[in-house]
Amino acid sequence: MADMGTKEASEKWGYSQATISKWCREGLIPNATQDKPNSPWHIPKDSQCPRKIKGA
């Protein structure tokens, strides 16, 4: 399965990269991973925006 980074997710979902990173850290994006702390996030391309899931 292909992954996207926070930049691609931010463009796709309409939120800032900082917000996407925060959601990853908080576990709001299932299966988002990092190779090591402070490295780029790997977000599955088929992930749904947490805001749309919660209906906010």
N, C-alpha and C positions, 0 to 999 in steps of 0.2 A: 504494500500500500504506500502511495506517495505521501510525502509530508509537505507542509508549508511552514514558513517562518512567521514571525510576528508581523513583518511588513506586509506580506501577502494576506494574512488574516485581517489586518487592519483595513486594507483596501477592500477586501471582500465584505466585511461586516460593518464598515463605517465607524470604527472606534480607533483611538490612537494606539500606537505600538505599546506605549506604557500601560494602557488599560489591558491590552491583550496579555502582556507579560504578567501583570498583576493577577489576572484570572488564572493563568497557568500556575503561578506560585500558590494560589489559593485552592487549586484543584478543581476549578470550575469547568475546565476543558478536559474531558476524559481522555486518557492516553497521551496527553502532552508530556513530552520527556525532554531532558537535557542530558548531554554526554557527561557534563560535570557542572558544579555550581558556577554561575555567572557565564555559562556558555549559551549560545543561541537555543531557543526552544524549537522542538520538532512537533508540529501539530498535524494530526491526520487531516488530509484534505477533505474528508467527508464529515468532519466535526461540524456541529451546529453552534451558532453563536449563543453563549449562555444567556444573554439578555432576551433573545427570542424564545428560548426554551422556557424561561421563567415568566415570559409574557410581560416583562417590564419595558 
